[in-house]
Amino acid sequence: MFPSPVNRSTLSTLAVLTLLLGAAATALLLAAPDASAAAEGGAAVRGSIDSNWVFIGAALATGLSSLGAGFAVAKVGVAAVGALAEKPELFGRLLIFIGLAEGIAIYGLIVSILMLNRLG
């Protein structure tokens, strides 16, 4: 009935995954074109960006933010239903918390749209 608590092995797996994703993001930033090319004109930078990396970045932004929003809505939703069972007058406040958790996915979608707009 109630969700099981998160064990240490799950937390350590998530920590390792977070470190790996952070290292990958740092490597991608280090491999980015030099900022001095932007001073010469936008065409030099725009021409040097490989569009495949933009597509991968947009997919990661959308996918990971949706995954994070799913976990957030799951945790907040369980707590909200528990609180709603005890105090039904808290419905409006609890709905706001679930909406804030869902906003994470919307932010990721906006970032990916902005990244794809830079291509064309």
N, C-alpha and C positions, 0 to 999 in steps of 0.2 A: 504494500500500500504506500508506504513512505519511501522516498529515494534513499539508496544506501549512501553512507558518507564516502567521500573520496579518500582512497587509501594512498599511502606514500609512493607506491610504484607509479600510480597514475600521475601524481604531482611531479615526480622526477622525470617521467616521460615528457610531460608538457614543458618542463623547464629545459630539457635538452632540445626539444623541438623549437622552442622560442630562441634559444641560443643559436641554433643552426640557421633559422630564418633571419636572425639579426646579422649573422656573419655573411649570409648570402646577399642581404640588402647592402651591407657595407662594401662587399666586393663589387656589386653592380654600380654603386656610387663612385668607387675609385676608378672604374673602367669608363665612366661617363666622359664625354668630350670636354675639353678644357674650356673654362669660362672666358678666356681671352679671345676665343673665336667669336663670341657674341658681340664683342666690340667691333669686329670687322663687318658685321652685318648678320641679320637673322638667317640669311640663306645658307651661310657656311655651316651654322649649327644644325639647321633643319636638314640639310643635305647629308650631314655626317651621322645622323641618328638612324640606326637600323630599325625599320618598322616592326620587325619580329619582336624586339625587346619591348616595344610599346604595347604590342598585343599581349605579351606575357605579363607585363606589369598591370595592364588593365584587367586581365583575367584573375591575377592574384589579388588585386584590390577588391574586386567584386566577390570572388570566392571566399577569401579569408574573412572579409567583413560580414558576409552572410553566415558563415560558420560561427563567428563570434556572436553575432546577433541571435542565432539559434540557441547557443548555450546560455546567453543572457536571458532570453525570453523563457527558456525552460526553468532556470533557477528562480527568476522573478515570478513567473506564473505559478509555480508550486507554492511559493511563499504567499502570493496574493490570494490564491484559493483558500489556503489555510486561514489567513486573516479575514477573508470574506465570510468564511463559515462562522467565525466568532462574532464579527461586527459587520453586518451587511451595509451599514451606512458609510463604510470606507470605500465603496465601489469606485467613485470618481477619482479619488487619490491613487488607488491601486491601478486604475486604467492609465493614469499618467506615467507611472513607473514602467509599465509594459510598453507604452509608446516610446519612452526614452530608450529602452533596450532595443526596440525595433529600429530606432533612428540610426544605429550603428551601420546597418545594412544600407540604408539610404545614403549615408555619407560615403561609403565605399563605392556605390553606384555613381554618385556624382563625381568622385575622383576619377573613376575609369572613363566616364564620358568626357571629362576635361582632358584626360590623356589622349583619347582617340581624336578629339578635336584638334590637337596640336599637329596631327599628321597631315591633315588636308586643309 
